[in-house]
Amino acid sequence: MDSGQILLSYIKVWVILLLLSATFQNSKLAAKNTAQDKKRKLAAENSGFISIDCGAEEDYLDGDTGITYKTDKDFISTGKNKVVAPEHNLTTLYYGNMANSLRTFPEGKRNCYTLKPRQGKNQNYYVRAFFYYGNYDSKNQTQIKFDLYIGVNHWTTVVDMQWTYYEIIHYSVTDTIYVCLVNTGFGVPFINGLDLRFMNDSPYRSMNGSLIPKVLADLGGLDPTLGAMRYKDDVYDRIWRLDVNLNDSVSNSTEANIDIQGSDDPCRLPVEVLRTAVQPRNGHNSLSYSYTLRHRENFTPEFLVFFHFAEIEQIAPGERREFTITLNGLNYGPFTLEYLKPLTIGPYKLQVPEDQVRFSIDATLRSDLPPILNAFEIFKLWPLPDSPTNQTDVDAIMAIKEAYKIDRVDWQGDPCLPLTTWTGLLCNDDNPPRIISLDLSNNELTGTVLEAFAQLPHLTILDLSGNKLTGAIPHSLKEKSNSRQLQLSLDGNLDLCKMDTCEKKKRSFPVLVIAFVISVSVLLLLNIITIFWRLKIENSTNMLNWRERLQIAVDAANGLEYLHNGCRPPIVHRDLKSSNILLTENLQAKIADFGLSKAFATEGDSYVITVPAGTPGYIDPEFRASGNLNKKSDVYSFGILLCELITGQPPLIKGHQGHTHILQWVSPLVERGDIQSIIDPRLQGEFSTNCAWKALEIALSCVPLTSRQRPDMSDILGELKECLAMEMSSEMIMRGSVEMSLVLGTDMAPNLR
């Protein structure tokens, strides 16, 4: 064997070992990310879902439904976790583990869950609350009664001690939805679970209130012992009862496929619901049902009724099925059906002074076949007489609460409603209410007087006396006080500057100033000596590949993490955007343009009060509303920057009807799980799907509307490094596969004789 053959053999062995090593490393990564990948797929499918197991100690995935349940720690700060007594444990199919854990609220009259769906305001949401006493307190109580509110309006009174749930379809006019439990003096309120489902463009809407589901009946179900049907069979996660029976009816079913996606029926019923139906027994031509109200109201209730049909029987030529519907004495029809095509008839709105909904479905004289019915729904229209507090006032008071870290039991939910206002706060009777008085005296408040106080335009009394506030009084507050529009009390704040001009105090620690100057100088020097061009992906002649984009993201995150956590005091950039990320000739990213940057006065400060500034599309909405600048403001901008790198789209996408923010553009694609349409098409599919989902998850984790829900840059940097490692491992395997193919192809070629 000559030296060339020996060398070739060594190369073969080296390639095989490299491939095996890469495969092993990738299998470790795959094992590590299997659970994350499952959650990622569920997140894509369920991006309109919020599922809370109240009282649970950790998040979990329910195997029966594929729903990921979260603990309630991110949704409420009050209450105590409890478990039901062991002898009362329930096994509830399709409801996770929520029946056996709960949260109780022994303190405070009103305790509220704060839900912030990604789809925001002016949308339809299906909200469901679960309750089960289970003798958690070992008192064997026979009745506990408390009120449940959605937003500022009464939803229902909880009186059931056994496993039950209450539902409402709510059209939210605010970005935040509060679900509040109100103690009425008849026992400690509790809750086991809370669901929120985005209803998209569903037909379930009442512009004058909400809808309370009363009956969702799947008729003709083959196994009524299952009790209910829900997600994944139902995309809206409606819970369908299988135990509703119509008088003198028999079941019918089919295994044929019913095309829901291709149907124009907006109700989008589950295929399994439409595959079953009921029809009258032999000799009868009518189906009938009646629903009686359990509780009388002090007003005449109104209802919406939907009837759902699909012809599941192949009708012989020349025969026809034709029927009419009679609903509380009103006649509709006649109607005919097409084979395997869903049809929703309704909604029919009716007033029910006699407290009963009655309907019958009757064959016409021309019909050869009896009528059928696959499913029906009855909803009660629920008025919402009260409006939430004006959103401008809510944003301002929330910014004040966050900045001063005000921790009061009753400072949750809407500031002015329902029933009572927050302690120290008064509202007027306008619709919507406005905040007119705020007493924060003797509350150990520290820091400066916030500009957010001036964003309460109806505020006439502001008492900040007896605190430890420092710095200057905002000019806008001074003007209102001098013009007697505002009664401002500031006594007892010894370090507060009340004069028109303030002498700047000398720094106690000049070392911090020197460190700050050196840090900024070093960063500026790095950028000045760097050979760079501006990161404009859409105008670049040399298009960046996927790995290069991830490397740029890691470099930028590294620089931002240093500003936030490496500098003393920390620095907030305040204008992070793609044109301020500069690249060396080796595509190493550097952060530039510190013209708008801010440093904290001391290392321990968490925010700076300043005039909102920055570039449209990148500015943190919380900073824009409150003027409170913190490190998480940069995190939001970094999330937008990541979205740019991933999608190739600018932060404000120009269209025929104006500009669309990149988050509004990407959200519906995330809901559909369509990663191919999200990633920059110029990459031509040359990226790892798992890596792309992870990068997108990191980007979206940076952009919640409230800063406390955003991660620290150190966490983001770690996640991005892991994402880059995944991509490099994937590339290594691909290169190894190609090299192995070439080597084996050469080795296995036939010898010429």
Buried (B, 14 or more C-beta within 10 A) or exposed (E): EEEEEEEBEEEBEEBBEBBEEBBEBBEEBBEEBEEBBEBBEBBBBBBBBBBBBBBBEEBBBBEEBBBBBBBBEEBBBBBEBBBBBEEBEBEBEBBBBBBBBBBBBEEBBBBBBBBBBBBBEEBBBBBBBBBBBBBBBEEEEEEBBBBBBBBBBBBBBBEBBEBEBBBBBBBBBBBBBBBBBBBBEEBBBBBBBBBBBBBBEBBBBBEEBBBBBBBBBBBBBEEBEEBBBBBEBBBBBBBBBBEBEBEBBBBBEBEEEBEBEEBEBEBBBBBBBBBBBBBBEEEBBBBBBEBEBEEEEEEEBBBBBBBBBBBBBEEEEEEEBBBBBBBBEEEBBBBBBEEBBBBBBBBBEBEBEEBEBBBBBBBBEEBEBBBBBBBBBBBBBBBBEBBBBBBBBBBBBBBBBBBBEBEEBBBBBBBBBBEEBBEBBBBBEEEBBBBBBBBBBEBEBBBBBBBBBBBBEBBBEBBBBBBBBBBBBBEEBBEBBEEEEBEBBBEBBEEBBEEEEEEEEEEEEEEBEEBBEEBBEEBEEBBEEBEBEEBEBEEEEEBBBBBBBBBBBBBBBBBBBBBBBEBBBBBBBBBBBBEBBBBBEEBEBBBBBBEBBBBBBEEEBBBBBBEBBBBEBBBBBBBBBBBBBBBBBBBBBBBBBBBBBBBBBBBBBEEEEEBEBBBEBBBEBBBEBEBEEBBBEEBEEEBBBBBBBBBBBBBBBBBBBBBEEBBBBEBBBBBBBBBBBBBBBBBBBEBBEEBBEEBEEEEEEEEEE
